[in-house]
């Protein structure tokens, strides 16, 4: 994609030179190591578009490695022809071109790929792709073995900084889930007070390990409109399942008072630890989920109450751009994060970047986050698309004489690097 503004090339070149703060990724280990060319063409998110353009049965057929490539190819190809223009497909196209030297997925191309499928299990090779993408640092949500966080031995993938994975600490619903959460401390807890103390100790240990933020993606399974229940309501649920380890609180009616109470408690801890809180809002990975429960506007009461907690709202709240602009404009403790969004919907990002420039302080926008599990070749493609989107949006605004080229470069640098570097205290 190319912008039409006269200064597009100059701004795009500039964006290429700016290192990226990758605000969000899930790379638990170095990879991928592909073993099948069709699977190499539908890594991560693009599988969802392939599924949306075909069916569960057809995707199962494509992924059935007991069948030969020539049987699976026509099924994949039919879906590809129906979805080859999405943002996710752009990632596949760019990876094909850059890493395999192939212009289009054809059966012949797949046969050529088969003998030289990507293998980035070597950390040096993995890191070389991050270098090529000019990604300086990555915030990792990797659901770690917390014992290794506590004893300081957890390995991270290259350029990674840890985030504290929050949902499991407030979605507890039985004795076993409580004790599993605190086990890394070598304790058993018996009361809500002891549980809260243990969580605090765990979060402190994360910060001592080097964690730079909390991360919460509870919107996958519950609405974001957290209530503000009393401690007594929460404690009644906690005590009910703790006094009989065979009990389990029912989702969502019974778990909700405890879940909501703990979430508020953890936000106070985030405040006291001076760590920002990243929250999943908008579109969810996979297909078939309820989008209405993820709209960031559901967080309004939480944001208003916890004014000393800094919230980083993810995925540009896709597709609820207007609500996100409102929250960014009106709450000093809200930042807008475009992680993943640059490939979910490139045009949404270009439009929202343009619009945000005119209504949200530009110092509150984080422009990039990879959001893949491994698949570092996709990080390179994704970073390219994000730079395209930002360069197109800002060069358009220069063309409109809304700002000058030098100012546009400053904004681009803020969105790609400086804002996130400061917000997360990365000290780069
Ligand atoms: Zn994610």
Boltz pocket constraint, residues with backbone or C-beta under 6 A from the ligand:
constraints:
  - pocket:
      binder: B
      contacts: [[A, 24], [A, 25], [A, 26], [A, 371]]
      max_distance: 6.0
